[in-house]
């Protein structure tokens, strides 16, 4: 089945419990006139570009974004593994892929505010090269490893079910809201000071403390058919993953830019958390899917946004 066929519900047999969000003929008519690059060029200010997804190449769109204007860039680019995203196949010669990566990372770094951060998802094959590219423009703070769960087995290799996320910042005074992402953890060996619990609390359900999160993420579930957030996009990231990143590295009203928006996960989470978003996506049908997904989200009030 082609990438285009996966997007549409017509002539498909869908199980009753399947909550995957598909496009329909009605959606084509409703969302068919997606915003193109020329729409971004015609805007008078960054504020007019916010909360929109543009059907365009990120390398053409990035120059239209002012320098030092974005709070967070989240990028989940093609991994150069031959995935079918409905446009050209995700496969370039390695030198071309790294040159292309260098260009968009440089632009991503340029648009960040001094307090901003960049998160980039990648496969292990290019993780080392990506680290070197990012380090030319930003300060790398960490490499997050998250368990993807899905993955094909291999007779002569270890099954690959993890991905890396590089976390880099533009300056020393970057946003990091630790209290928003602390982990509730059961206390095994409680320590007391002067007879009182130290850094933990006793509840009816046991003893717990809120501890600093690690760079190993094993609790984010890849979207699947019975989840409302699931779409036919082949490499969709879970909303829980984006929620953790946005809570940690942005404040209310922040501007989040996603140069590879896909089916709209970044936009959906940004709207739910009271952040603004700007998205670029090459495939017009993924833009339509993202817009449909956003229409199912309740817009936060102006008070919530600022």
DRENDO-1510 file (C-alpha; in Angstrom, 1 decimal, always signed):
<recs>
REC; n; res; u; v; w
REC; 1; UNK; +0.0; +0.0; +0.0 .
REC; 2; UNK; +1.4; +3.4; -1.0 .
REC; 3; UNK; +1.8; +6.3; +1.4 .
REC; 4; UNK; -1.1; +8.1; -0.3 .
REC; 5; UNK; -3.4; +5.1; +0.0 .
REC; 6; UNK; -2.7; +4.8; +3.7 .
REC; 7; UNK; -4.0; +8.4; +4.3 .
REC; 8; UNK; -7.6; +7.8; +3.0 .
REC; 9; UNK; -10.5; +6.0; +4.6 .
REC; 10; UNK; -12.6; +5.4; +1.4 .
REC; 11; UNK; -12.8; +1.8; +0.2 .
REC; 12; UNK; -11.1; +0.6; +3.4 .
REC; 13; UNK; -12.3; -1.9; +6.0 .
REC; 14; UNK; -11.7; -0.3; +9.4 .
REC; 15; UNK; -12.1; -2.3; +12.6 .
REC; 16; UNK; -14.7; -0.7; +15.0 .
REC; 17; UNK; -12.1; +0.0; +17.7 .
REC; 18; UNK; -9.6; +1.6; +15.2 .
REC; 19; UNK; -9.4; +5.3; +16.1 .
REC; 20; UNK; -6.8; +6.2; +13.5 .
REC; 21; UNK; -7.4; +9.6; +12.0 .
REC; 22; UNK; -7.8; +9.2; +8.2 .
REC; 23; UNK; -8.6; +11.8; +5.5 .
REC; 24; UNK; -12.0; +11.5; +3.7 .
REC; 25; UNK; -13.3; +13.0; +0.5 .
REC; 26; UNK; -15.0; +15.6; +2.6 .
REC; 27; UNK; -11.7; +16.5; +4.2 .
REC; 28; UNK; -10.1; +16.9; +0.7 .
REC; 29; UNK; -12.7; +19.5; -0.1 .
REC; 30; UNK; -12.4; +21.2; +3.3 .
REC; 31; UNK; -8.6; +21.3; +3.6 .
REC; 32; UNK; -7.6; +21.1; +0.0 .
REC; 33; UNK; -6.4; +24.7; -0.2 .
REC; 34; UNK; -3.5; +24.4; +2.1 .
REC; 35; UNK; -1.2; +27.4; +2.8 .
REC; 36; UNK; +1.7; +27.4; +0.4 .
REC; 37; UNK; +5.1; +29.1; +0.7 .
REC; 38; UNK; +3.8; +32.1; -1.2 .
REC; 39; UNK; +1.4; +32.6; +1.7 .
REC; 40; UNK; +4.3; +32.8; +4.1 .
REC; 41; UNK; +6.1; +35.3; +1.9 .
REC; 42; UNK; +3.1; +37.6; +1.9 .
REC; 43; UNK; +2.9; +37.9; +5.7 .
REC; 44; UNK; +3.9; +41.2; +7.2 .
REC; 45; UNK; +5.1; +39.8; +10.6 .
REC; 46; UNK; +6.0; +36.7; +12.4 .
REC; 47; UNK; +2.8; +37.0; +14.5 .
REC; 48; UNK; +0.8; +36.4; +11.3 .
REC; 49; UNK; +2.7; +33.2; +10.6 .
REC; 50; UNK; +2.0; +31.7; +14.0 .
REC; 51; UNK; -0.5; +28.8; +14.4 .
REC; 52; UNK; -0.2; +27.9; +10.7 .
REC; 53; UNK; +1.3; +24.9; +8.8 .
REC; 54; UNK; +2.8; +25.7; +5.4 .
REC; 55; UNK; +3.1; +23.3; +2.5 .
REC; 56; UNK; +6.7; +24.0; +1.6 .
REC; 57; UNK; +10.3; +22.9; +1.7 .
REC; 58; UNK; +11.9; +24.0; +5.0 .
REC; 59; UNK; +15.0; +25.3; +3.3 .
REC; 60; UNK; +12.9; +27.7; +1.3 .
REC; 61; UNK; +10.8; +28.8; +4.3 .
REC; 62; UNK; +13.5; +29.2; +6.9 .
REC; 63; UNK; +14.9; +32.4; +5.4 .
REC; 64; UNK; +11.5; +34.0; +5.9 .
REC; 65; UNK; +11.7; +33.5; +9.6 .
REC; 66; UNK; +13.5; +36.4; +11.5 .
REC; 67; UNK; +16.7; +35.6; +13.4 .
REC; 68; UNK; +16.4; +35.1; +17.1 .
REC; 69; UNK; +12.6; +34.9; +17.0 .
REC; 70; UNK; +11.8; +31.3; +17.9 .
REC; 71; UNK; +11.7; +29.7; +21.4 .
REC; 72; UNK; +12.0; +26.1; +20.4 .
REC; 73; UNK; +12.8; +24.2; +17.2 .
REC; 74; UNK; +11.7; +20.6; +17.2 .
REC; 75; UNK; +12.8; +18.6; +14.2 .
REC; 76; UNK; +12.0; +15.0; +13.2 .
REC; 77; UNK; +13.6; +14.9; +9.8 .
REC; 78; UNK; +13.6; +12.0; +7.3 .
REC; 79; UNK; +16.3; +9.6; +8.5 .
REC; 80; UNK; +17.5; +8.7; +5.0 .
REC; 81; UNK; +16.4; +5.1; +5.3 .
REC; 82; UNK; +14.1; +4.9; +2.3 .
REC; 83; UNK; +10.8; +5.5; +4.0 .
REC; 84; UNK; +7.8; +6.4; +1.7 .
REC; 85; UNK; +6.4; +9.8; +2.7 .
REC; 86; UNK; +4.4; +10.3; -0.4 .
REC; 87; UNK; +6.9; +12.5; -2.1 .
REC; 88; UNK; +10.4; +11.5; -3.2 .
REC; 89; UNK; +11.8; +8.5; -1.5 .
REC; 90; UNK; +13.7; +9.2; +1.7 .
REC; 91; UNK; +17.0; +8.1; +0.3 .
REC; 92; UNK; +20.0; +10.3; -0.7 .
REC; 93; UNK; +23.7; +9.6; -1.2 .
REC; 94; UNK; +25.2; +10.1; +2.3 .
REC; 95; UNK; +27.2; +13.2; +1.4 .
REC; 96; UNK; +24.1; +14.9; +0.0 .
REC; 97; UNK; +22.1; +13.9; +3.0 .
REC; 98; UNK; +24.7; +15.4; +5.4 .
REC; 99; UNK; +25.0; +18.6; +3.3 .
REC; 100; UNK; +21.2; +19.0; +3.4 .
REC; 101; UNK; +21.2; +18.3; +7.2 .
REC; 102; UNK; +23.9; +20.9; +7.7 .
REC; 103; UNK; +21.8; +23.6; +5.9 .
REC; 104; UNK; +18.6; +23.1; +7.8 .
REC; 105; UNK; +20.4; +22.8; +11.2 .
REC; 106; UNK; +22.2; +26.1; +10.6 .
REC; 107; UNK; +18.9; +27.8; +9.8 .
REC; 108; UNK; +17.3; +26.2; +12.8 .
REC; 109; UNK; +20.1; +27.6; +15.0 .
REC; 110; UNK; +19.8; +31.1; +13.4 .
REC; 111; UNK; +16.1; +31.5; +14.2 .
REC; 112; UNK; +16.5; +30.6; +17.9 .
REC; 113; UNK; +16.2; +33.2; +20.6 .
REC; 114; UNK; +19.2; +33.4; +23.0 .
REC; 115; UNK; +17.0; +31.4; +25.5 .
REC; 116; UNK; +15.9; +28.9; +22.9 .
REC; 117; UNK; +16.5; +25.2; +22.3 .
REC; 118; UNK; +16.8; +22.8; +19.5 .
REC; 119; UNK; +15.7; +19.1; +19.7 .
REC; 120; UNK; +16.5; +16.8; +16.8 .
REC; 121; UNK; +15.3; +13.2; +16.4 .
REC; 122; UNK; +17.6; +10.7; +14.6 .
REC; 123; UNK; +18.4; +7.1; +13.9 .
REC; 124; UNK; +21.7; +5.6; +15.3 .
REC; 125; UNK; +23.2; +5.5; +11.8 .
REC; 126; UNK; +23.5; +9.3; +11.6 .
REC; 127; UNK; +23.5; +10.2; +15.3 .
REC; 128; UNK; +27.3; +10.8; +15.5 .
REC; 129; UNK; +27.3; +13.0; +12.3 .
REC; 130; UNK; +24.3; +15.0; +13.6 .
REC; 131; UNK; +26.1; +15.7; +16.9 .
REC; 132; UNK; +29.0; +17.2; +15.0 .
REC; 133; UNK; +26.8; +19.3; +12.8 .
REC; 134; UNK; +24.7; +20.7; +15.7 .
REC; 135; UNK; +27.9; +21.4; +17.7 .
REC; 136; UNK; +29.1; +23.9; +15.0 .
REC; 137; UNK; +26.2; +26.2; +15.8 .
REC; 138; UNK; +24.8; +25.5; +19.3 .
REC; 139; UNK; +25.8; +24.1; +22.7 .
REC; 140; UNK; +24.8; +20.4; +23.0 .
REC; 141; UNK; +23.4; +19.7; +26.5 .
REC; 142; UNK; +22.4; +16.0; +26.1 .
REC; 143; UNK; +21.5; +13.1; +24.0 .
REC; 144; UNK; +18.2; +11.6; +24.9 .
REC; 145; UNK; +17.5; +8.0; +24.1 .
REC; 146; UNK; +13.9; +7.0; +23.8 .
REC; 147; UNK; +12.4; +3.5; +23.4 .
REC; 148; UNK; +10.4; +3.3; +20.2 .
REC; 149; UNK; +9.0; -0.2; +21.0 .
REC; 150; UNK; +8.1; -0.9; +17.4 .
REC; 151; UNK; +10.7; -2.4; +15.1 .
REC; 152; UNK; +11.4; -5.4; +13.0 .
REC; 153; UNK; +13.4; -8.3; +14.3 .
REC; 154; UNK; +16.6; -9.5; +12.7 .
REC; 155; UNK; +18.1; -13.0; +12.4 .
REC; 156; UNK; +21.6; -11.6; +12.4 .
REC; 157; UNK; +21.4; -8.4; +14.4 .
REC; 158; UNK; +19.8; -6.8; +17.5 .
REC; 159; UNK; +16.3; -5.5; +17.0 .
REC; 160; UNK; +16.4; -1.7; +16.8 .
REC; 161; UNK; +13.7; -0.2; +19.0 .
REC; 162; UNK; +15.4; +3.1; +20.1 .
REC; 163; UNK; +16.1; +6.5; +18.7 .
REC; 164; UNK; +18.2; +9.4; +19.7 .
REC; 165; UNK; +17.1; +13.0; +20.3 .
REC; 166; UNK; +19.8; +15.6; +20.5 .
REC; 167; UNK; +19.1; +18.5; +22.9 .
REC; 168; UNK; +21.1; +21.8; +22.2 .
REC; 169; UNK; +20.7; +25.4; +23.3 .
REC; 170; UNK; +21.5; +28.8; +21.9 .
REC; 171; UNK; +22.9; +30.4; +25.1 .
REC; 172; UNK; +23.6; +29.9; +28.8 .
REC; 173; UNK; +20.2; +31.3; +29.9 .
REC; 174; UNK; +18.1; +28.8; +28.2 .
REC; 175; UNK; +14.6; +27.8; +29.4 .
REC; 176; UNK; +14.4; +24.5; +31.3 .
REC; 177; UNK; +11.3; +24.1; +33.6 .
REC; 178; UNK; +12.5; +21.2; +35.7 .
REC; 179; UNK; +9.5; +21.1; +38.0 .
REC; 180; UNK; +7.2; +20.6; +35.0 .
REC; 181; UNK; +9.0; +17.3; +34.0 .
REC; 182; UNK; +10.1; +15.8; +37.3 .
REC; 183; UNK; +9.3; +12.1; +37.7 .
REC; 184; UNK; +7.2; +10.6; +40.5 .
REC; 185; UNK; +9.3; +7.7; +41.9 .
REC; 186; UNK; +8.7; +5.2; +44.7 .
REC; 187; UNK; +11.1; +5.5; +47.5 .
REC; 188; UNK; +12.8; +2.2; +48.2 .
REC; 189; UNK; +15.1; +3.3; +51.1 .
REC; 190; UNK; +13.6; +6.4; +52.7 .
REC; 191; UNK; +16.1; +8.7; +54.3 .
REC; 192; UNK; +15.1; +10.9; +57.3 .
REC; 193; UNK; +16.6; +14.0; +58.8 .
REC; 194; UNK; +15.8; +14.9; +62.4 .
REC; 195; UNK; +13.1; +12.2; +62.2 .
REC; 196; UNK; +11.4; +13.8; +59.2 .
REC; 197; UNK; +11.3; +12.6; +55.6 .
REC; 198; UNK; +14.0; +14.1; +53.4 .
REC; 199; UNK; +13.0; +14.9; +49.8 .
REC; 200; UNK; +10.1; +12.4; +49.9 .
REC; 201; UNK; +6.5; +12.3; +51.1 .
REC; 202; UNK; +4.4; +9.5; +52.6 .
REC; 203; UNK; +0.9; +8.9; +51.0 .
REC; 204; UNK; -1.8; +6.4; +51.3 .
REC; 205; UNK; -0.3; +4.6; +48.3 .
REC; 206; UNK; +3.2; +4.5; +49.6 .
REC; 207; UNK; +6.3; +6.7; +49.8 .
REC; 208; UNK; +7.3; +8.8; +46.8 .
REC; 209; UNK; +9.6; +11.5; +45.7 .
REC; 210; UNK; +9.7; +13.7; +42.7 .
REC; 211; UNK; +13.1; +13.3; +41.1 .
REC; 212; UNK; +15.0; +14.8; +38.1 .
REC; 213; UNK; +14.2; +13.1; +34.8 .
REC; 214; UNK; +16.9; +11.1; +33.1 .
REC; 215; UNK; +17.9; +11.1; +29.4 .
REC; 216; UNK; +16.5; +7.5; +29.0 .
REC; 217; UNK; +12.8; +7.7; +28.1 .
REC; 218; UNK; +11.1; +4.3; +28.2 .
REC; 219; UNK; +7.5; +5.4; +29.0 .
REC; 220; UNK; +6.4; +7.1; +25.8 .
REC; 221; UNK; +4.1; +4.8; +23.7 .
REC; 222; UNK; +4.4; +5.0; +19.9 .
REC; 223; UNK; +0.8; +5.8; +18.6 .
REC; 224; UNK; -1.1; +2.7; +17.4 .
REC; 225; UNK; -4.5; +2.0; +15.9 .
REC; 226; UNK; -6.7; +2.2; +19.0 .
REC; 227; UNK; -5.3; +5.6; +20.1 .
REC; 228; UNK; -7.1; +8.8; +19.1 .
REC; 229; UNK; -3.8; +10.5; +18.2 .
REC; 230; UNK; -2.8; +7.9; +15.7 .
REC; 231; UNK; -2.5; +8.8; +12.0 .
REC; 232; UNK; -1.3; +6.9; +8.9 .
REC; 233; UNK; +2.0; +8.8; +9.0 .
REC; 234; UNK; +4.8; +6.1; +9.0 .
REC; 235; UNK; +7.1; +7.8; +11.6 .
REC; 236; UNK; +4.7; +9.6; +13.8 .
REC; 237; UNK; +6.1; +10.6; +17.2 .
REC; 238; UNK; +3.9; +10.2; +20.4 .
REC; 239; UNK; +2.2; +13.3; +21.9 .
REC; 240; UNK; +3.6; +12.4; +25.3 .
REC; 241; UNK; +7.2; +12.8; +23.9 .
REC; 242; UNK; +6.4; +16.3; +22.5 .
REC; 243; UNK; +4.5; +17.2; +25.7 .
REC; 244; UNK; +7.6; +16.5; +27.8 .
REC; 245; UNK; +9.9; +18.5; +25.5 .
REC; 246; UNK; +7.5; +21.5; +25.3 .
REC; 247; UNK; +6.9; +21.6; +29.0 .
REC; 248; UNK; +10.6; +21.5; +29.8 .
REC; 249; UNK; +11.9; +24.0; +27.2 .
REC; 250; UNK; +9.1; +26.5; +26.6 .
REC; 251; UNK; +6.8; +28.7; +28.6 .
REC; 252; UNK; +3.2; +29.6; +28.0 .
REC; 253; UNK; +2.9; +31.7; +24.8 .
REC; 254; UNK; +6.2; +30.5; +23.4 .
REC; 255; UNK; +6.7; +30.0; +19.6 .
REC; 256; UNK; +7.6; +26.4; +18.5 .
REC; 257; UNK; +8.8; +25.8; +15.0 .
REC; 258; UNK; +8.7; +22.3; +13.4 .
REC; 259; UNK; +10.4; +22.2; +10.0 .
REC; 260; UNK; +9.1; +18.6; +9.3 .
REC; 261; UNK; +5.6; +18.8; +10.7 .
REC; 262; UNK; +4.3; +15.5; +9.3 .
REC; 263; UNK; +0.8; +14.8; +10.5 .
REC; 264; UNK; +0.8; +17.6; +13.1 .
REC; 265; UNK; +1.9; +16.2; +16.5 .
REC; 266; UNK; +3.9; +19.2; +17.4 .
REC; 267; UNK; +1.1; +21.6; +16.5 .
REC; 268; UNK; -1.5; +19.5; +18.4 .
REC; 269; UNK; +0.5; +19.4; +21.6 .
REC; 270; UNK; +1.5; +23.1; +21.3 .
REC; 271; UNK; -2.1; +24.1; +21.0 .
REC; 272; UNK; -3.1; +22.0; +23.9 .
REC; 273; UNK; -0.3; +23.4; +26.1 .
REC; 274; UNK; -0.9; +27.1; +25.2 .
REC; 275; UNK; +2.1; +27.5; +22.9 .
REC; 276; UNK; +2.1; +28.9; +19.4 .
REC; 277; UNK; +3.4; +26.9; +16.5 .
REC; 278; UNK; +4.7; +27.3; +12.9 .
REC; 279; UNK; +5.1; +24.2; +10.7 .
REC; 280; UNK; +6.6; +23.4; +7.4 .
REC; 281; UNK; +5.6; +20.1; +5.6 .
REC; 282; UNK; +6.4; +19.0; +2.0 .
REC; 283; UNK; +3.4; +16.6; +1.5 .
REC; 284; UNK; +0.2; +18.6; +1.1 .
REC; 285; UNK; -1.9; +15.6; +2.3 .
REC; 286; UNK; +0.0; +15.4; +5.6 .
REC; 287; UNK; -0.8; +19.2; +6.0 .
REC; 288; UNK; -4.5; +18.4; +5.4 .
REC; 289; UNK; -4.3; +15.6; +8.0 .
REC; 290; UNK; -2.6; +17.9; +10.5 .
REC; 291; UNK; -5.3; +20.6; +9.9 .
REC; 292; UNK; -8.0; +18.0; +10.5 .
REC; 293; UNK; -6.3; +16.9; +13.7 .
REC; 294; UNK; -6.1; +20.5; +14.9 .
REC; 295; UNK; -9.8; +21.1; +14.3 .
REC; 296; UNK; -10.4; +18.3; +16.8 .
REC; 297; UNK; -8.5; +20.2; +19.4 .
REC; 298; UNK; -10.1; +22.9; +21.6 .
REC; 299; UNK; -8.3; +26.2; +21.1 .
REC; 300; UNK; -6.9; +27.6; +24.5 .
REC; 301; UNK; -8.2; +31.0; +25.6 .
REC; 302; UNK; -6.0; +34.1; +25.2 .
REC; 303; UNK; -5.5; +34.1; +28.9 .
REC; 304; UNK; -4.0; +30.6; +28.7 .
REC; 305; UNK; -1.7; +31.6; +25.9 .
REC; 306; UNK; +0.0; +34.4; +27.8 .
</recs>
